[in-house]
Amino acid sequence: MIELEGLTKRFGAKTAVDHLSFQVKPGVVTGFLGPNGAGKSTTMRMMLDLDNPTSGTVRIDGKHYRDLPEPLKYIGALLDAKAMNGARSAYNNLLCLAQSNRIPESRVAEVLDLVGLTAVAKKKSKGFSLGMGQRLGIAAALLGDPEILMFDEPVNGLDPEGILWIRNLMKGLASEGRTIFVSSHLMSEMALTADHLVVIGQGKLLADLSMADFIQQNSRSFVRLRSPQQERLKDVLHEAGITAISVPATGALEIDGVESERLGELAAQHQIVLHELSPQRASLEEAFMRMTADSVEYHAHAPGVSGPPAGPTPGPVDAAAWGAGFDATRKGGE
């Protein structure tokens, strides 16, 4: 388990993380979301003692990262796949980590095979593609067979097969009772992977709840109805005390707060033909944009358009640089 209590980090007058408290529990994949500049990278760096908090604390299974005797056996992290030594082969990069944490050399071959890099194990990592570098970084995180795993943008550079593999890997590890903490800007992928969400904005906690509850609380769900007997349908709904919103663009009716089963039964009772009866639920992306709309620090503008943008848009990355699993291990071993 990862526990944050009152975690705060200031860089001069800038507060990057503001009294952040939450727990990352075992047995589920916990997604870590927030707009650019929200403080996600700084938070993850403080978890690994790559940055010292201004106040507050982080504990990994009840201990500070720096107090873990062989940290890779407790927590594995992928924060920056490029942090590997490019002059070393994939095998030797992992061997160095293994030796520093008293991990058997046989484990190096195991994780290389697990991530699909056995064929290039002896090649220097500086020649690796982005996707191959990600796989090597994931191998480093898995090296100590830890109970806690932390990933930042793990699907970055991976092909479709690789994305499916890492998704199933994280879900499989969580099903074994391990603690999985993953940050990503790919909402569609997060929606398929995470069971629980922690959302921050401007360094503050905005949400800490299940994926289903997050979407339900931050979006509109409704039922869409279309019928060639639209006017009669509206009259029937009105008589039943149901408010329907007409949408001229689609020629449909939208009804909030009523189950689709009831609407279908009502139409059948009055022999009304339906061409569409479909529950509509917002995506994770829509719910996220709605929740974080007031927390976006960086806005982009379309050419020739002045004034505030219509909604949150991607901006620059967090000011603090990402840490690396290798640096975190080295620091933890000092």
C-alpha positions in Angstrom: 0.0 0.0 0.0 1.1 3.6 -0.7 0.0 6.2 1.9 0.2 10.0 1.4 -0.6 12.3 4.3 -0.6 16.0 4.0 1.9 15.9 1.2 3.0 19.4 0.1 5.7 20.6 -2.2 6.6 24.2 -3.0 9.0 25.6 -5.5 9.6 29.1 -4.4 6.2 30.9 -4.6 4.7 28.0 -6.6 2.8 25.3 -4.8 3.0 22.2 -6.9 1.4 19.8 -4.4 -1.0 21.1 -1.8 -1.7 19.0 1.3 -2.4 15.8 -0.7 -3.7 12.8 1.2 -4.9 9.5 -0.2 -4.1 5.8 -0.2 -3.3 3.5 -3.1 -4.7 0.1 -2.0 -3.8 -3.4 -3.2 -5.9 -5.6 -5.4 -7.1 -2.8 -7.8 -5.5 -0.7 -10.6 -5.6 2.9 -9.4 -5.5 5.5 -12.1 -3.8 8.9 -11.3 -5.3 11.7 -13.4 -4.9 15.4 -13.6 -4.4 18.2 -16.2 -0.9 19.2 -17.2 0.7 21.1 -14.3 -1.6 19.4 -11.8 1.4 18.1 -9.8 1.2 14.4 -10.8 4.9 14.1 -11.6 6.0 15.9 -8.5 3.8 13.6 -6.4 5.2 10.5 -8.0 8.8 11.7 -7.5 8.2 12.3 -3.8 6.8 8.8 -3.5 10.3 7.6 -4.6 12.2 10.2 -2.6 13.5 11.8 -5.8 12.0 15.1 -4.4 11.8 16.0 -0.7 8.4 17.2 0.4 8.1 20.7 1.9 5.8 19.0 4.5 3.8 15.8 4.8 4.9 12.3 4.3 4.7 9.3 2.0 5.0 5.7 3.1 5.5 2.5 1.1 4.2 -0.4 3.2 4.6 1.7 6.3 8.1 2.9 5.5 9.8 5.8 3.6 11.3 4.8 0.3 14.8 5.7 1.5 14.4 3.3 4.4 13.7 0.3 2.2 16.8 -1.9 2.3 16.3 -3.3 -1.2 13.7 -1.1 -2.8 13.1 -2.9 -6.0 11.7 -5.8 -4.0 9.0 -3.5 -2.5 8.2 -1.2 -5.3 9.0 -1.1 -9.0 8.5 2.2 -11.0 8.6 3.3 -14.6 8.8 7.1 -14.6 11.2 7.7 -17.5 12.2 4.8 -19.8 15.0 7.0 -21.3 16.8 7.0 -18.0 18.6 3.7 -18.8 22.3 3.9 -19.6 22.3 3.9 -23.5 25.8 2.5 -23.7 24.8 -0.6 -21.9 22.9 -3.5 -23.3 19.4 -4.2 -22.1 20.7 -7.2 -20.2 23.4 -5.2 -18.4 21.1 -2.4 -17.5 18.9 -4.8 -15.7 21.8 -6.8 -14.3 23.2 -3.6 -12.6 19.8 -3.0 -11.0 19.6 -6.7 -9.9 23.0 -6.7 -8.3 22.3 -3.5 -6.4 19.2 -5.0 -4.9 20.5 -8.6 -4.4 18.2 -10.0 -7.0 19.3 -13.3 -8.7 20.8 -12.8 -12.2 18.3 -15.4 -13.4 15.5 -12.9 -12.9 17.0 -10.7 -15.6 16.4 -13.2 -18.3 12.9 -13.9 -16.9 11.7 -10.3 -17.2 13.3 -9.7 -20.6 11.3 -12.7 -21.8 8.2 -11.4 -20.1 8.4 -8.0 -21.9 9.4 -9.6 -25.2 13.0 -8.3 -25.4 15.0 -11.6 -25.3 16.0 -11.3 -28.9 17.7 -7.9 -28.3 19.0 -8.5 -24.8 22.6 -8.0 -25.8 22.0 -4.8 -27.8 22.7 -1.4 -26.5 19.6 0.4 -25.3 20.5 3.7 -27.0 19.4 2.1 -30.3 16.0 1.1 -29.0 12.8 2.5 -30.4 10.4 4.3 -28.0 8.3 1.2 -27.6 11.3 -1.0 -26.9 12.6 1.5 -24.3 9.2 1.4 -22.6 9.4 -2.4 -22.5 12.8 -2.2 -20.9 11.6 0.3 -18.4 8.7 -2.1 -17.5 11.1 -4.9 -17.2 13.1 -2.9 -14.7 10.0 -2.2 -12.7 9.2 -5.9 -12.6 12.7 -7.0 -11.8 12.3 -7.4 -8.0 8.9 -9.0 -8.3 7.5 -6.3 -6.1 4.1 -6.1 -4.4 3.8 -2.4 -5.5 4.1 -1.1 -9.1 4.0 2.5 -10.3 3.8 3.4 -13.9 3.7 6.8 -15.7 2.4 6.6 -19.3 3.2 2.9 -19.6 1.6 2.6 -23.1 3.7 5.4 -24.6 5.3 4.2 -27.9 3.7 0.7 -27.7 2.0 -0.9 -30.7 -1.6 -2.2 -30.3 -0.3 -5.6 -29.2 1.9 -4.0 -26.6 -0.9 -1.9 -25.3 -3.1 -4.9 -24.8 -0.2 -6.7 -23.2 0.5 -4.0 -20.6 -3.2 -3.5 -19.9 -3.7 -7.2 -19.2 -0.4 -7.3 -17.2 -1.5 -4.6 -14.9 -5.0 -6.1 -14.4 -3.4 -9.5 -13.8 -1.0 -8.2 -11.2 -3.8 -6.4 -9.4 -5.8 -9.6 -9.4 -2.9 -11.2 -7.5 -3.4 -8.6 -4.7 -0.6 -6.2 -5.8 -0.8 -2.5 -5.6 -0.9 -0.9 -9.1 -0.7 2.9 -9.5 -0.7 4.2 -13.1 -0.7 7.8 -14.5 -1.8 8.4 -18.1 -3.3 11.1 -20.3 -5.0 8.5 -22.5 -8.5 8.4 -21.1 -9.7 5.7 -23.4 -7.0 3.4 -22.1 -7.4 4.4 -18.5 -11.1 3.6 -18.8 -10.3 0.0 -19.9 -7.6 -0.5 -17.2 -8.3 1.3 -13.9 -10.8 0.3 -11.3 -10.3 3.3 -9.0 -9.3 6.9 -9.7 -7.3 9.6 -7.9 -7.8 12.9 -9.6 -5.8 16.1 -8.7 -5.9 19.6 -10.0 -3.5 22.5 -9.1 -1.9 20.2 -6.6 -5.1 19.5 -4.7 -7.2 16.3 -4.4 -10.3 16.5 -6.5 -11.6 12.9 -6.4 -10.7 9.6 -4.8 -13.4 7.0 -5.8 -14.2 4.1 -8.1 -14.2 4.5 -11.9 -18.0 3.9 -12.0 -18.8 6.5 -9.3 -16.5 9.1 -10.9 -18.2 8.9 -14.2 -21.7 8.8 -12.6 -21.0 11.9 -10.4 -19.3 14.0 -13.1 -21.4 13.4 -16.2 -25.0 13.3 -17.5 -26.6 10.0 -18.2 -29.8 9.8 -20.2 -31.9 7.7 -22.5 -32.3 8.5 -26.2 -35.6 7.7 -27.9 -36.5 8.0 -31.6 -39.9 7.1 -33.1 -41.9 7.7 -36.3 -44.7 8.5 -33.9 -42.7 11.2 -32.1 -45.6 13.5 -31.1 -47.7 10.7 -29.8 -44.6 9.5 -27.8 -44.2 12.9 -26.3 -47.8 13.0 -25.2 -47.5 9.5 -23.6 -44.4 10.6 -21.8 -46.0 13.8 -20.6 -49.1 11.9 -19.3 -46.7 9.6 -17.3 -45.0 12.6 -15.7 -41.8 12.1 -17.7 -40.0 15.2 -19.1 -38.5 14.7 -22.5 -36.0 17.1 -24.2 -36.3 17.4 -28.0 -33.1 17.5 -29.9 -33.8 18.8 -33.4 -30.3 18.0 -34.7 -30.9 14.2 -34.2 -34.7 14.2 -34.2 -34.6 12.3 -30.9 -35.9 12.8 -27.4 -33.6 12.7 -24.4 -34.9 11.6 -21.0 -33.0 12.0 -17.7 -33.6 9.9 -14.6 -35.8 7.2 -16.1 -34.6 3.6 -16.8 -34.7 2.5 -20.4 -36.7 -0.6 -19.4 -39.6 1.6 -18.2 -39.5 3.7 -21.3 -39.6 0.6 -23.5 -42.5 -0.9 -21.6 -44.4 2.4 -21.8 -44.0 2.6 -25.5 -45.1 -1.0 -25.9 -48.2 -0.5 -23.8 -49.3 2.3 -26.2 -48.2 0.4 -29.3 -45.7 3.1 -30.2 -43.0 2.0 -32.6 -39.4 2.8 -31.5 -36.5 3.2 -33.9 -34.1 3.8 -31.1 -34.0 3.2 -27.4 -30.5 3.6 -26.1 -29.0 4.5 -22.7 -26.3 7.2 -23.1 -23.5 7.4 -20.6 -20.6 9.8 -20.7 -17.1 8.6 -21.3 -14.3 8.9 -18.7 -12.8 11.7 -20.9 -16.1 13.7 -20.7 -16.3 13.2 -16.9 -12.7 14.2 -16.4 -13.0 17.3 -18.5 -16.1 18.4 -16.6 -14.4 17.8 -13.2 -11.1 19.5 -14.0 -12.4 22.4 -16.1 -11.6 24.9 -13.3 -8.2 23.3 -12.6 -6.5 23.6 -16.0 -3.5 25.8 -15.7 -2.4 25.9 -19.4 -4.8 26.8 -22.2 -4.1 26.8 -25.9 -5.9 28.9 -28.5 -6.9 28.2 -32.0 -5.2 30.5 -34.6 -7.2 33.7 -35.0 -9.3 33.0 -31.9 -9.0 35.3 -28.9 -10.4 35.1 -25.4 -10.7 32.0 -23.2 -10.9 28.6 -24.8 -14.1 26.6 -24.8 -12.7 23.9 -22.6 -9.5 22.4 -21.2 -6.8 21.7 -23.7 -3.4 20.1 -23.5 -0.5 22.4 -22.3 3.1 22.1 -21.3 4.3 19.3 -19.1 4.8 19.7 -15.4 7.8 21.9 -14.5 9.5 19.2 -12.5 11.3 16.6 -14.6 10.4 13.0 -14.4 12.5 10.7 -12.2 13.8 7.3 -13.2 13.5 3.9 -11.7 17.3 3.6 -11.9 17.9 6.9 -10.1 15.3 6.0 -7.5 16.9 2.6 -6.8 20.4 4.2 -6.6 19.1 6.8 -4.2 17.3 4.3 -2.1 20.5 2.3 -1.8 22.7 5.1 -0.5 
